[in-house]
Amino acid sequence: MAGIGPGAPGYARLRVSPSLGTLKTLDATAATPRGPVKVSYRVAGGKLGALIERPAGLPGEFVWRGRSYPLDRERTELVLDSD
C-alpha cells in the first residue's frame, strides 16, 4: 500500500509508488540498506498530500497515476490530484 521499494537493484535508487485504494491516511516506514524511508499520505478535497523522507544520498522518484516526480531532497512534500 505504501509503495516503498527499490527503483534499482540493491536500493541504488528508491521508488515510491503508493496504492491507497479507499484509504484516506497512511503512515509507513520501511528499512532499506541505506536507512529508513518514511512516508505519510493524506487524501482530502480531491488532493493527495504526500510527505517522503529518505536518507541522504539515496536518489529516488515518487510515482502517482502514471507520472514520476523526482525526490530531490531528503524531505519532499507533494500535493497532487488524487483522482
Residue frames as qw, qx, qy, qz and C-alpha x, y, z in Angstrom:
[[0.000, 0.883, 0.470, 0.000, 0.00, 0.00, 0.00],
 [0.279, -0.845, 0.078, 0.449, 2.70, 2.49, 0.96],
 [0.712, 0.696, 0.037, 0.084, 4.64, 1.67, -2.20],
 [0.192, -0.841, 0.497, 0.094, 8.17, 1.91, -0.81],
 [0.948, 0.067, 0.277, 0.140, 10.57, -0.23, -2.84],
 [0.483, -0.388, 0.437, 0.653, 13.80, -0.36, -4.80],
 [0.516, 0.776, 0.011, -0.362, 14.00, 1.54, -8.07],
 [0.546, 0.615, -0.568, 0.002, 17.22, -0.28, -8.95],
 [0.866, -0.098, -0.468, 0.149, 18.99, -3.38, -7.66],
 [0.601, -0.133, -0.449, 0.647, 20.30, -3.13, -4.11],
 [0.152, -0.895, -0.358, 0.217, 18.35, 0.07, -3.48],
 [0.464, 0.008, 0.190, 0.865, 20.74, 2.09, -5.66],
 [0.201, -0.233, -0.187, -0.933, 17.57, 4.14, -6.25],
 [0.211, 0.272, 0.755, -0.559, 14.30, 4.44, -4.35],
 [0.241, -0.255, -0.588, -0.729, 10.86, 4.15, -5.92],
 [0.194, 0.251, 0.675, -0.666, 7.76, 5.18, -4.01],
 [0.321, -0.086, -0.594, -0.733, 4.52, 4.23, -5.76],
 [0.310, 0.044, 0.721, -0.618, 1.55, 4.03, -3.38],
 [0.344, -0.270, -0.751, -0.495, -1.69, 2.13, -3.97],
 [0.161, -0.104, 0.528, -0.827, -4.03, 3.65, -1.42],
 [0.149, -0.410, -0.885, -0.161, -7.35, 2.25, -2.60],
 [0.277, -0.777, -0.416, -0.383, -10.02, 3.81, -0.38],
 [0.593, -0.428, -0.341, 0.591, -7.62, 4.80, 2.42],
 [0.052, 0.960, 0.141, 0.236, -7.62, 8.48, 3.34],
 [0.188, -0.859, 0.455, -0.137, -4.49, 8.39, 5.51],
 [0.975, 0.004, -0.125, 0.184, -1.44, 6.18, 5.71],
 [0.125, -0.857, 0.494, -0.080, 1.88, 6.46, 7.53],
 [0.994, 0.016, -0.003, 0.106, 4.63, 3.90, 6.98],
 [0.132, -0.808, 0.563, 0.108, 8.34, 3.34, 7.47],
 [0.976, 0.210, -0.047, 0.043, 10.47, 0.83, 5.59],
 [0.552, -0.622, 0.436, 0.343, 14.03, -0.23, 6.29],
 [0.745, 0.653, -0.128, 0.046, 16.42, -0.02, 3.34],
 [0.849, -0.012, -0.125, 0.513, 20.14, -0.81, 3.15],
 [0.327, 0.423, -0.071, 0.842, 20.79, 2.96, 3.25],
 [0.030, 0.067, 0.520, -0.851, 18.49, 3.70, 6.19],
 [0.229, 0.513, 0.775, -0.289, 14.78, 4.19, 6.89],
 [0.062, -0.213, -0.442, -0.869, 12.33, 5.67, 4.40],
 [0.118, 0.432, 0.689, -0.569, 9.22, 7.28, 5.88],
 [0.074, -0.298, -0.543, -0.781, 6.03, 8.21, 4.05],
 [0.155, 0.423, 0.622, -0.641, 2.87, 9.97, 5.10],
 [0.023, -0.267, -0.647, -0.714, -0.18, 10.25, 2.83],
 [0.208, 0.444, 0.552, -0.674, -3.37, 12.27, 3.28],
 [0.058, 0.330, 0.693, 0.638, -6.27, 12.37, 0.81],
 [0.042, 0.643, 0.547, -0.534, -8.78, 15.22, 1.13],
 [0.268, 0.774, 0.079, -0.568, -10.65, 17.54, -1.20],
 [0.801, 0.595, 0.068, -0.007, -9.59, 15.64, -4.31],
 [0.268, 0.808, -0.491, 0.183, -5.90, 16.05, -3.45],
 [0.919, -0.176, -0.241, 0.258, -3.16, 13.70, -2.26],
 [0.128, -0.895, 0.387, -0.184, -0.70, 15.17, 0.19],
 [0.955, 0.022, -0.194, 0.221, 2.49, 13.10, 0.30],
 [0.206, -0.870, 0.439, -0.092, 5.49, 13.55, 2.56],
 [0.955, 0.148, -0.182, 0.182, 8.50, 11.37, 1.78],
 [0.283, -0.850, 0.444, -0.032, 11.61, 11.33, 3.98],
 [0.955, 0.230, -0.112, 0.151, 14.65, 9.40, 2.74],
 [0.701, -0.494, 0.140, 0.495, 18.32, 9.05, 3.64],
 [0.134, 0.857, -0.311, -0.389, 20.80, 11.49, 2.11],
 [0.040, -0.490, 0.802, 0.340, 22.48, 10.02, -0.92],
 [0.374, 0.246, 0.894, 0.025, 19.55, 7.76, -1.86],
 [0.223, 0.148, -0.340, -0.901, 18.16, 9.12, -5.13],
 [0.232, 0.315, 0.911, -0.134, 14.58, 8.35, -5.94],
 [0.233, -0.152, -0.427, -0.861, 11.25, 9.05, -7.52],
 [0.385, 0.262, 0.658, -0.593, 7.61, 9.22, -6.47],
 [0.112, -0.091, -0.766, -0.626, 5.19, 7.68, -8.95],
 [0.304, 0.387, 0.621, -0.610, 1.50, 8.62, -8.87],
 [0.602, 0.628, 0.352, -0.347, -1.14, 7.97, -11.51],
 [0.803, 0.433, 0.264, 0.313, 1.50, 7.11, -14.13],
 [0.256, 0.889, -0.152, 0.349, 3.58, 10.26, -13.58],
 [0.788, -0.150, -0.295, 0.518, 7.01, 10.38, -12.00],
 [0.134, -0.956, 0.061, -0.254, 8.19, 13.12, -9.63],
 [0.598, 0.365, -0.529, 0.478, 11.84, 13.35, -8.56],
 [0.660, -0.722, -0.172, 0.114, 12.72, 13.05, -4.88],
 [0.545, 0.601, -0.185, 0.555, 15.46, 15.66, -4.95],
 [0.169, -0.633, 0.434, -0.618, 15.60, 16.46, -1.24],
 [0.149, 0.064, -0.927, 0.339, 15.81, 14.32, 1.89],
 [0.196, 0.465, 0.700, -0.506, 12.31, 15.55, 2.75],
 [0.059, -0.088, -0.553, -0.827, 9.91, 16.03, -0.14],
 [0.324, 0.433, 0.622, -0.565, 6.32, 17.26, 0.13],
 [0.029, -0.099, -0.682, -0.724, 3.93, 16.90, -2.80],
 [0.445, 0.399, 0.507, -0.621, 0.30, 17.89, -3.33],
 [0.060, 0.096, -0.782, -0.613, -1.25, 16.14, -6.33],
 [0.681, -0.028, -0.165, -0.713, -4.69, 15.38, -7.72],
 [0.434, -0.196, 0.842, -0.253, -5.98, 12.20, -6.09],
 [0.763, 0.401, 0.393, -0.321, -8.29, 11.26, -8.98]]
